[in-house]
Each structure stands twice: as structure tokens, then as C-alpha cells.
Amino acid sequence: MYLNPHFYPCLHCQPHSYIRMVQHLIERCLLLHMSRDQCIKALAEHASIRPLVTLTVWRELQKENKDFFRAYFHVTSSRTLPSCRLASILQRRTYSN
């Protein structure tokens, strides 16, 4: 029986388990309404997952779930617009005073 010296799945020792773990972490990022770039950065910083791996898994998820991602991008982009508008209004008020 092969023993894995790593606590978490390893890309080289257990590629299938590793990909599933990355998928699970991406799904958690989606629950937090993170963008693709925010997710890639977070997984690189906090889980030591190479950005190329996260990007590859993200793209595969996007391919398999086109309708979900279309709706997700619509919802997340519409949420950022009001905050951008608010920041713009606040900035104009600050400069006009």
C-alpha cells in the first residue's frame, strides 16, 4: 500500500484527489462571490495552489456549467456596479467640498 507523505492530496501523488480538492476550494470561493482572479490569488496565497492549476480547473468547471457561470457573472457584476457608483458619488462629494 502506498502511503502519502502529505497531509493534503498532492498533485503528483494523487492527481484526481488534488483536482477534486481544488474544485471544492473554487466552489467555496464562488460561495463568497469571489471573481476568478480573486479566487486564483486566494488559493495561491492560502492553499499554495499554483495559479495555472486553479485556472485550469476553473475553466473546466465553467465549460461543464455554462448556465451557472453565466448567471454567476451576471449577479456578481451587477453587485459591483452599485458600489462603484457609490464610490464615484462619494468621490465627487469629497472633491466638491
Residue frames as a rotation matrix with the C-alpha (Angstrom) as fourth column:
MET 1
0.584 0.812 0.000 0.00
0.812 -0.584 0.000 0.00
0.000 0.000 -1.000 0.00
TYR 2
-0.303 -0.662 0.686 1.31
0.639 -0.675 -0.369 3.43
0.708 0.326 0.627 -0.97
LEU 3
0.217 0.311 -0.925 1.47
0.911 -0.404 0.077 5.97
-0.350 -0.860 -0.371 1.84
ASN 4
0.459 0.020 0.888 1.07
0.506 -0.827 -0.243 9.65
0.730 0.561 -0.390 1.01
PRO 5
-0.388 -0.694 -0.606 3.65
0.905 -0.162 -0.393 11.74
0.175 -0.702 0.691 2.91
HIS 6
-0.855 0.124 0.504 1.47
-0.062 -0.989 0.138 14.85
0.515 0.086 0.853 2.51
PHE 7
-0.784 0.617 -0.070 -1.37
0.087 -0.002 -0.996 15.88
-0.614 -0.787 -0.052 4.79
TYR 8
0.239 0.843 -0.482 -3.48
-0.492 -0.323 -0.808 17.09
-0.837 0.430 0.338 1.83
PRO 9
0.720 0.027 0.694 -3.75
0.500 0.672 -0.545 15.47
-0.482 0.740 0.470 -1.61
CYS 10
-0.180 -0.872 -0.455 -0.68
-0.104 -0.443 0.891 16.05
-0.978 0.207 -0.011 -3.75
LEU 11
0.483 0.356 -0.800 -0.83
-0.768 -0.267 -0.583 16.87
-0.421 0.895 0.144 -7.46
HIS 12
-0.226 -0.690 -0.688 1.87
-0.901 0.416 -0.121 14.31
0.369 0.593 -0.716 -8.19
CYS 13
-0.940 -0.165 0.297 0.88
-0.297 0.826 -0.479 11.58
-0.167 -0.539 -0.826 -5.71
GLN 14
-0.433 0.880 0.197 -2.91
0.704 0.466 -0.535 11.76
-0.563 -0.093 -0.822 -6.04
PRO 15
-0.996 -0.062 0.066 -3.84
0.090 -0.773 0.628 13.92
0.012 0.631 0.776 -9.04
HIS 16
-0.331 0.943 0.047 -7.54
0.427 0.105 0.898 13.03
0.842 0.317 -0.437 -9.02
SER 17
0.258 0.397 -0.880 -7.92
0.964 -0.049 0.261 13.85
0.060 -0.916 -0.396 -5.32
TYR 18
-0.610 -0.573 -0.547 -5.91
0.587 -0.791 0.173 17.03
-0.532 -0.216 0.819 -5.76
ILE 19
-0.888 0.331 0.319 -8.12
0.112 -0.518 0.848 18.24
0.446 0.789 0.423 -8.62
ARG 20
0.070 0.952 -0.298 -11.24
0.657 0.180 0.732 17.47
0.751 -0.247 -0.613 -6.55
MET 21
-0.006 -0.145 -0.989 -9.79
0.933 -0.358 0.047 19.45
-0.361 -0.922 0.138 -3.65
VAL 22
-0.926 -0.346 -0.151 -9.09
0.258 -0.872 0.416 22.43
-0.276 0.347 0.897 -5.94
GLN 23
-0.541 0.808 0.233 -12.62
0.273 -0.094 0.957 22.15
0.796 0.581 -0.169 -7.32
HIS 24
0.236 0.622 -0.747 -14.03
0.917 0.111 0.382 22.18
0.320 -0.776 -0.544 -3.79
LEU 25
-0.351 -0.453 -0.819 -11.96
0.721 -0.689 0.071 25.26
-0.597 -0.566 0.569 -2.89
ILE 26
-0.971 0.070 0.230 -13.12
0.128 -0.658 0.742 27.06
0.203 0.750 0.630 -6.03
GLU 27
-0.133 0.988 -0.078 -16.73
0.556 0.139 0.820 26.26
0.821 0.066 -0.567 -5.10
ARG 28
0.155 0.121 -0.981 -16.11
0.962 -0.244 0.122 27.83
-0.224 -0.962 -0.154 -1.69
CYS 29
-0.825 -0.467 -0.319 -14.73
0.358 -0.868 0.345 30.93
-0.437 0.170 0.883 -3.41
LEU 30
-0.703 0.635 0.322 -17.89
0.229 -0.226 0.947 31.07
0.674 0.739 0.013 -5.51
LEU 31
0.189 0.778 -0.599 -19.99
0.888 0.125 0.443 30.97
0.420 -0.615 -0.668 -2.33
LEU 32
-0.048 -0.311 -0.949 -18.05
0.721 -0.668 0.183 34.04
-0.691 -0.676 0.256 -1.21
HIS 33
0.866 0.491 0.098 -18.87
0.390 -0.539 -0.747 35.76
-0.313 0.685 -0.658 -4.54
MET 34
0.058 -0.932 -0.359 -15.20
-0.070 -0.362 0.929 35.99
-0.996 -0.029 -0.087 -5.50
SER 35
0.676 0.044 -0.735 -14.10
-0.718 -0.185 -0.671 36.69
-0.166 0.982 -0.093 -9.05
ARG 36
0.907 -0.389 -0.164 -11.89
0.280 0.845 -0.455 34.26
0.315 0.367 0.875 -10.92
ASP 37
0.113 -0.935 0.337 -8.81
0.012 -0.338 -0.941 36.40
0.993 0.111 -0.027 -10.29
GLN 38
0.108 -0.004 0.994 -9.63
-0.938 -0.332 0.100 36.77
0.330 -0.943 -0.040 -6.59
CYS 39
0.921 0.281 0.268 -10.07
-0.352 0.897 0.268 33.01
-0.165 -0.341 0.925 -6.33
ILE 40
0.660 -0.739 -0.135 -6.76
0.355 0.465 -0.811 32.30
0.662 0.487 0.569 -8.08
LYS 41
-0.099 -0.714 0.693 -4.96
-0.392 -0.612 -0.687 34.73
0.915 -0.340 -0.219 -5.80
ALA 42
0.352 0.322 0.879 -6.61
-0.932 0.037 0.360 33.40
0.083 -0.946 0.313 -2.63
LEU 43
0.998 0.038 0.042 -5.83
-0.040 0.997 0.069 29.77
-0.039 -0.070 0.997 -3.44
ALA 44
0.379 -0.925 0.033 -2.23
0.263 0.074 -0.962 30.65
0.887 0.373 0.271 -4.29
GLU 45
-0.208 -0.481 0.852 -1.74
-0.586 -0.637 -0.502 32.58
0.784 -0.603 -0.149 -1.06
HIS 46
0.047 0.352 0.935 -3.72
-0.997 0.066 0.025 30.48
-0.053 -0.934 0.354 1.40
ALA 47
0.791 0.294 0.537 -3.60
-0.313 0.948 -0.059 26.96
-0.527 -0.121 0.841 -0.03
SER 48
-0.201 -0.975 -0.100 -0.32
-0.518 0.019 0.855 27.10
-0.831 0.223 -0.509 -2.01
ILE 49
0.307 0.367 0.878 -2.08
0.588 0.652 -0.479 26.03
-0.748 0.663 -0.016 -5.19
ARG 50
-0.749 -0.662 0.026 -0.36
0.397 -0.417 0.818 27.11
-0.530 0.623 0.575 -8.38
PRO 51
-0.279 0.666 -0.692 -2.42
-0.480 -0.721 -0.500 29.66
-0.832 0.193 0.521 -10.33
LEU 52
-0.614 0.016 -0.789 -2.25
-0.766 0.229 0.601 27.58
0.190 0.973 -0.129 -13.51
VAL 53
-0.920 0.306 -0.246 -3.87
0.346 0.928 -0.136 24.64
0.186 -0.210 -0.960 -11.72
THR 54
-0.459 0.779 -0.427 -6.67
0.308 -0.311 -0.899 26.82
-0.833 -0.544 -0.097 -10.32
LEU 55
-0.332 0.295 -0.896 -7.22
-0.750 -0.659 0.061 28.46
-0.572 0.692 0.440 -13.71
THR 56
-0.836 -0.028 -0.548 -7.37
-0.416 0.684 0.599 25.07
0.358 0.729 -0.584 -15.47
VAL 57
-0.778 0.585 -0.231 -9.90
0.619 0.651 -0.438 23.66
-0.106 -0.484 -0.869 -13.00
TRP 58
-0.384 0.628 -0.677 -11.92
-0.058 -0.748 -0.661 26.92
-0.922 -0.214 0.324 -13.15
ARG 59
-0.532 0.125 -0.838 -12.09
-0.828 -0.287 0.482 26.70
-0.180 0.950 0.256 -16.95
GLU 60
-0.898 0.207 -0.389 -13.23
0.059 0.931 0.361 23.09
0.436 0.301 -0.848 -16.84
LEU 61
-0.589 0.718 -0.369 -15.94
0.598 0.081 -0.797 23.93
-0.543 -0.691 -0.478 -14.31
GLN 62
-0.353 0.424 -0.834 -17.01
-0.442 -0.861 -0.251 26.83
-0.825 0.280 0.491 -16.49
LYS 63
-0.769 0.016 -0.640 -17.18
-0.607 0.296 0.737 24.54
0.202 0.955 -0.218 -19.54
GLU 64
-0.832 0.404 -0.379 -19.30
0.425 0.905 0.033 21.98
0.356 -0.134 -0.925 -17.71
ASN 65
-0.144 0.772 -0.619 -21.61
0.910 -0.143 -0.390 24.54
-0.390 -0.619 -0.681 -16.06
LYS 66
-0.739 -0.226 0.634 -22.11
0.569 -0.714 0.409 27.28
0.360 0.663 0.656 -18.65
ASP 67
0.164 0.906 0.391 -25.55
0.374 -0.424 0.825 28.35
0.913 0.011 -0.408 -17.41
PHE 68
0.622 0.017 -0.783 -24.42
0.783 -0.049 0.620 28.57
-0.028 -0.999 -0.043 -13.80
PHE 69
-0.359 -0.873 -0.329 -21.39
0.822 -0.463 0.332 30.70
-0.442 -0.151 0.884 -14.63
ARG 70
-0.534 0.260 0.805 -23.39
0.503 -0.667 0.550 32.95
0.679 0.698 0.225 -16.94
ALA 71
0.583 0.811 0.053 -25.82
0.368 -0.322 0.872 33.64
0.724 -0.489 -0.486 -14.08
TYR 72
0.445 -0.499 -0.744 -22.99
0.860 0.008 0.510 33.90
-0.249 -0.867 0.433 -11.55
PHE 73
-0.643 -0.739 0.202 -21.12
0.764 -0.601 0.235 36.51
-0.052 0.306 0.951 -13.61
HIS 74
-0.185 0.667 0.721 -24.33
0.362 -0.636 0.681 38.45
0.914 0.387 -0.124 -14.14
VAL 75
0.779 0.520 -0.350 -25.10
0.475 -0.126 0.871 38.53
0.409 -0.845 -0.345 -10.41
THR 76
0.236 -0.755 -0.612 -21.57
0.868 -0.119 0.481 39.34
-0.436 -0.645 0.628 -9.28
SER 77
-0.682 -0.498 0.535 -21.06
0.698 -0.662 0.273 42.04
0.218 0.560 0.799 -11.90
SER 78
0.090 0.787 0.610 -24.39
0.299 -0.605 0.738 43.69
0.950 0.116 -0.290 -11.08
ARG 79
0.743 0.131 -0.656 -23.43
0.665 -0.037 0.746 43.74
0.074 -0.991 -0.115 -7.40
THR 80
-0.232 -0.916 -0.327 -20.22
0.895 -0.333 0.298 45.60
-0.382 -0.224 0.897 -8.07
LEU 81
-0.342 0.110 0.933 -21.84
0.667 -0.672 0.323 48.30
0.662 0.733 0.157 -10.18
PRO 82
0.726 0.653 0.217 -23.78
0.330 -0.608 0.722 49.97
0.603 -0.453 -0.656 -7.35
SER 83
0.631 -0.546 -0.551 -20.71
0.600 -0.107 0.793 50.05
-0.492 -0.831 0.260 -5.11
CYS 84
-0.443 -0.768 0.463 -18.70
0.892 -0.327 0.311 51.60
-0.088 0.550 0.830 -7.96
ARG 85
0.034 0.551 0.834 -21.41
0.497 -0.733 0.464 54.19
0.867 0.399 -0.299 -8.42
LEU 86
0.902 0.286 -0.323 -21.46
0.407 -0.317 0.857 54.87
0.143 -0.904 -0.403 -4.68
ALA 87
0.121 -0.941 -0.316 -17.68
0.816 -0.087 0.571 55.32
-0.565 -0.327 0.758 -4.65
SER 88
-0.476 -0.253 0.842 -17.94
0.791 -0.542 0.284 57.67
0.384 0.801 0.458 -7.60
ILE 89
0.491 0.744 0.452 -20.63
0.372 -0.649 0.664 59.75
0.788 -0.157 -0.596 -5.86
LEU 90
0.820 -0.218 -0.529 -18.62
0.509 -0.143 0.848 59.88
-0.261 -0.965 -0.007 -2.64
GLN 91
-0.227 -0.964 0.139 -15.51
0.917 -0.164 0.363 60.89
-0.327 0.209 0.921 -4.54
ARG 92
-0.233 0.219 0.948 -17.37
0.611 -0.725 0.318 63.73
0.757 0.653 0.035 -6.29
ARG 93
0.816 0.578 0.027 -18.74
0.314 -0.482 0.818 64.95
0.486 -0.659 -0.574 -2.94
THR 94
0.484 -0.712 -0.508 -15.28
0.736 0.017 0.677 64.91
-0.474 -0.702 0.532 -1.40
TYR 95
-0.519 -0.741 0.427 -13.76
0.851 -0.400 0.339 66.94
-0.080 0.540 0.838 -4.21
SER 96
-0.029 0.570 0.821 -16.66
0.532 -0.687 0.496 69.39
0.846 0.451 -0.283 -4.41
ASN 97
0.864 0.366 -0.347 -16.42
0.469 -0.328 0.820 70.30
0.186 -0.871 -0.455 -0.68
